Amino acid sequence: MSKAKDRLDPNAPGLDEMTRKRRRALVSMQQMSTEELLRLAVRAGIYTKKGKLKKPYRKDAEPSASRPAD
């Protein structure tokens, strides 16, 4: 197992269930190809099918309460 995967061990002691789920998801994403990651980001609404960031994620978008201003 790589060092990054070791740090993301979902079975590490003291973790709550939500942290375990996030770690499992991150390990799965690390194993995806670039194309698979782009498809995932398109489904999540982060990128367009052409590979462009959607407006809420671009630098020219208005800052939101959940994203600090640069």
Contacts in CASP RR format, 6 or more apart in sequence:
PFRMAT RR
TARGET T0000
AUTHOR 0000-0000-0000
METHOD contacts of the structure
MODEL  1
MSKAKDRLDPNAPGLDEMTRKRRRALVSMQQMSTEELLRLAVRAGIYTKK
GKLKKPYRKDAEPSASRPAD
4 30 0 8 1.000
5 27 0 8 1.000
5 30 0 8 1.000
8 23 0 8 1.000
8 26 0 8 1.000
8 27 0 8 1.000
8 30 0 8 1.000
9 23 0 8 1.000
10 19 0 8 1.000
10 20 0 8 1.000
10 21 0 8 1.000
10 23 0 8 1.000
10 24 0 8 1.000
10 27 0 8 1.000
11 20 0 8 1.000
15 23 0 8 1.000
29 37 0 8 1.000
29 40 0 8 1.000
32 40 0 8 1.000
38 47 0 8 1.000
38 51 0 8 1.000
41 47 0 8 1.000
42 48 0 8 1.000
42 49 0 8 1.000
42 51 0 8 1.000
45 54 0 8 1.000
46 53 0 8 1.000
46 54 0 8 1.000
46 57 0 8 1.000
47 53 0 8 1.000
47 54 0 8 1.000
48 54 0 8 1.000
55 61 0 8 1.000
56 64 0 8 1.000
59 70 0 8 1.000
63 69 0 8 1.000
63 70 0 8 1.000
END
